[in-house]
Structures are given as C-alpha cells and as structure tokens.
C-alpha cells in the first residue's frame, strides 16, 4: 500500500505551450508499471483552457467544481458541471477548460501507452473558444 499525503506532491503551473490562461496541475497518482493509469487535479481560471490534444488510450474527466466547457473536433462546445463525468475515446481530438467568467476544476485520468499519455496539438484560438 502507498498513501500520497496531501501536500506531498508540488503543484505545477500549466505550460504556456499546452494551455491558454492560468492553469494549476496538482498530481494525484501515477501507478508503477505494469499499471498505466495516471491522474491529476487540474484547475482552470476563467478563460483558461487546454490546447487541442488526444490521448492514446482515452481520457476521463470528473468535474469537481465550477463551470467548464469541453469540445471534440467537429462537435459543439458542451457545458460541463460538478458531478459530470466526461469520456474522450482514444485519439479523439478535443480540448477542455473553464468558461470565460467562472473557474473550473476537474480530475483528469488517463493511461500511458509506451510511456506517453498525451499528444499536444495547436492551441484553441480565441475565435474557436468564443464560438459557444
């Protein structure tokens, strides 16, 4: 058994290469091989969002506070609220983040394939983001 105590893992700022706006990532867990699952608590300040990206084995988001948006390529922007669970299929191009006026926090869970959990792509433009 392993217990990760609150405060034992440092928060990190979301990289400007992959996020627009202010994003804080709090690591939760990264299972040792042969397990592949990883999870983090991610907080987006108002207007903050990910770049477009995919996950080789998919991703689950569990919204825990605030109000957010999520979109798959070619689909509408969907509102996501506390208690919502969002599933993105393997290699489904998508983005997610806060609304323009309300912060949002979710738990992100994904699995690594050959050590890789995400493929980052272009940033979501202001025009794409404000299209809702």
MOCORNOR-V353354 format. One line per field, one symbol per residue. ss: DSSP state (2 for helix, 1 for strand, 0 for the rest). psi: psi as a letter, one per 30 degrees, with the letter a starting at -180 (. if undefined). Layout:
ss->???
psi->???
This chain:
ss->000000000011100000110011111111000000111111110000110011000011111111111111000001111000111100000111110000011111111010010011000002222000
psi->kkkjkkffkklkkkkffflkajkkkjkeljkkkflfkkllkkkklkfklllkllkfglkkkjkflaklkkkkkfllkkkklkfkkkkklkgjklllallffklkklkkklkkjhfkfkjkallkleeeegf.
